[in-house]
Amino acid sequence: MHRPKPAFNTLIFEEKEPSIGLVTINRPETLGAINLEMIDDFQELFGLLTRDDSIRVLIITGKGRGFSSGADLNDAARHSHTEVFSDPETFLRLIQQRYSSLVTGLRNIPQPVIAAINGAAAGGGFCMALASDIRIASESAYFVASFINIGLSGGELGSSYLLPRLVGLSRAADILCTGRKVDAREAEKIGLVSAVVPAENLLETALAYARMMTDKSVGGLKLTKRVLDRNIDAPSLEAALELENRNQAMMVFSGEFFTLIRNVIDKQG
């Protein structure tokens, strides 16, 4: 990549390999706690990725011992007597909706997102992991839906939508209502993560997944992410098929289909 790297205060972004972006949450002293500055950095990154087809897969991880410990509670305490907490409407506009934009941002960018979870994924960090397309965990990783533990509803930043779709309603209720720690092995058992690997293999495993994706067409990756988003709530099989049919018709005429099937035929011959 010959263009300048974007500079952030709370994130490190690099093109780790051709077409594979790596964003590292860079607040190790707080286990990757999310503050408003980080939200602004993510929004800038999402804007860049939306406009840049050369990055085809995004990996997100944390620096140090944590993936992300969620909202920076020290930051919240410092603002407890300011306008931010003056009334529910102001809080909703200035804080809640800005934090939830992390989840919608991850879902709306065209690139599939791989979360390489290197440690604690708690609160908002847990929800960023949920909003990723694929989750790979180190053996020391764990997940906590910590909202219920600090007097909030367990439904936060998409957790009540995304978690039941990954692990089922009963397990989601267990995790959201108890606020208990889910370690990496349990997360793998219940389908919350695709794989658990030693810490030293985490990034390479995420890159291996990303390489398999970059071997595919840009349009194919985009439409696969989008069709999964749409059809998880499709009102009927017919509606799901209609969207799939439209996508496939577009891809047949994209210019790669006949080249690729010829390659398959040649290998079989």
N, C-alpha and C positions, 0 to 999 in steps of 0.2 A: 504494500500500500504506500503510495508516494504522496498522498495528501497529508497535511498536518494532523497530528493527533489532537483530539479535543482535550482541554485541560480542565480538570475538576478538582475541588477541594476535598470531597469526601469519597470519590471513586477514582479508580485507575482503569483506564480503558486502553486496550491494545488489540491489534490484529495478531492473534497468537500464531496462527498459520493462515495461509491464503484462504480468504472467505470466512474465517472463523473469528468472531470477536470474543474477547474475554473482558468482562467487567468485574473488578474486584472491589468489594465494599471496604473502604480504607479508613476505618475508625477502630483499630484493634484495641485501643485503650478502653473502649466501651463495649467490646464484643460486637462491634458493628451496629450499634444503636442508631436508630433513624431519627434525624432531626429535620427541620424545615429546609436547611441548606442541602441536605442529601436529596430530599424530594425535588428541589429545583434542579440539582445535577442530573437526577434520573430523567426528569422531563426534557432537559436539553438533549440527553443521550437518545431518548426515544424519538425525538424529532429528527435527529441525525440518521438514525437507523431506518426510519420510515422513508427517508429520501434516498437511501444508499443501498442499492441492490448488490454491491460488491461484497457486503457482509451478509452472508446467507444463513448463518447460525450464530446464536449468542449463548455463551456460557456465563453464568453468574456465580460467583463464589465470594467468600469472605477472607480477609487478611487476619492472620493470627489464629486464635483459638475458637473464634465464633463465626458463624455465617451471618446472622443478625439477631440480636437480642430483642428486637422490637423497638417501639418508640422510646426515645431518650426521656426517661421519667424525671431526670434532673432538669432537663429543659422545660418540661411541663411544670415542675414545681417553681421554677424561676418566673414563669409567666402566669402563675395562679391568681395574681391580683391585678392583672392587666386587662385590657379590652378583650383579649382573646376569650377569657372566661367570664365575661360580663353578662352574657345571656345565651340560651341555647342556639338561637339563630346565628349569632356571631361565631360561636364555637363551630357550628356546623359548616359555615362558609370558610372560615379561616384555617381550621384545623382538620376536621373530620373528612371533608371532601378532598382536601389536598392529600391526606394520607391515602385515601382510597384510590387516588389517581395512580398510585404505584401499581395496583392490581390491574386496573383497566389499561394502563400503559403497557404492561407486560403482555396482556392478551391482545392488544390492538396492533402492536408492531408486527410486520409480516414475517419476521424471522422466528423459527422455532427456538424456544428457550430451554436450555439445559441448566438446572440448578445443581451445582457441585457443592454439596452441603458438608462443610468441613468441621462443624461443631454445633453450638447451640443455634437452633432456629426457633425463636420464641416470639410470641405476639405477632407484630407486623412482619417479622422475619419468617415466621411460620407461614404467613399468608403469601408472602412473595414466593416461597417454595411451592405452595399450592398452585399459584398462578403460573408457574413454569410448566412447560410441556412434558419434560422428563426430569426426574429427580434421581440423582446418584448420591449416596451418603458414604461418608467415612465411618469406620467402626466406632469412632468417638462421637458421632453426630447424635443429636436428639431433638425432639420436637415438643413444644409446649404451647398450647392455646391458652395463654396466660391471662386473658381478659377477665375471665370469671374470678380469678384470684385477686384482682384489684378492684372489685366492686362493679365491674362492667358486665354487659351481656356477652355470652360466648360467641355470638354472631357478630363478627367484625371483619372488615376488609375482605369480604367475600367468603369467609370461612364457612358460613352456613350454606352457601351455594356450592362451593368447590369440594369441600371435604366429603360430604355424603356421596358425591359422584365418584370419588376415588375409592372410598373404603366402605360405603354403605351407610344407611341411616343409623343403625344401632351403634356401630363403632364410632360414628361421628358424634352421636349424642354422648357416648362415654367420654370421648376426648374433650369435647367442648364444655360439658357440664362439670367435669371433675377438675379440669386444669392440670391433669397429671402429666408427668414426663413419659414420652414414648421414645424408647431408645431405638437405635438403628435396626436392630434385629427384629423387633416387633414391627417397625415401620415396613420392613421388607415383607414380613409374613402377611400383613394385612393389605399389601398392595399400595402403600403410600409412596414407596420408592421402588425403582426398578432393580437396583443392585446396591450392595454394601461391600466396600473394598477397604483395604488398609489405607491409612492416610497418605502414605507416600505414592499410592497408585491412583488417588482420586482424580487429579487433573488429567492424567493420561487416559483414564477410563472415559471421562467426559469428552476428551478430544477424540477418542476412538468412535464414540457415538456421533460426534459432530462430523467426522470424516465420512462416515456412511451416508450422512445427509447431504454433504456438499457434493457427493458423487451423483446426486439426483438433480433434476432441473429446477431452476428458480421458481417457475410457475407451479410445478408439482408440489414443492414444499409449501409455498404460500397457500395454495388451495386446500392442501391437506390440513394445515393448521386451521384454516377458516371453516372447512366442512365439519371438522370435529367440534368446533365451537358452536356452530349452528345446529347440527343434527343431534347433539346431546339433549336438546329440548324440542326436537321436531315433533309436530303434533301427530304425525302418522308416518308409517313406512313409506307411503306414497310421496309425502312431502320430502322425506329424506332422499328418496330415489330421484326426485325431480331435480334437487340441487346437485346431487352426484352426477346425474346425466348431463346437466348443463356444464359442469366443470370438465367432464371427460370430453365433451364435444369441443370445448375450447382448447384442451390440451392436445387432442388429435391433430388440430390445425396449427399447433404452436411451432412446428418445424422440426421437432426432435423425435416424434413418435415413430415415424417410418425408419429413420436412421437407427434407432435403438432396437426396433424389432428385427431389422435386418441383421444386426449384430448377434441377437439371440439365435436367429435361424442359422446363421453361419456357424456358430459354435455347436449347434445341435447336429449340423451336417458334417 
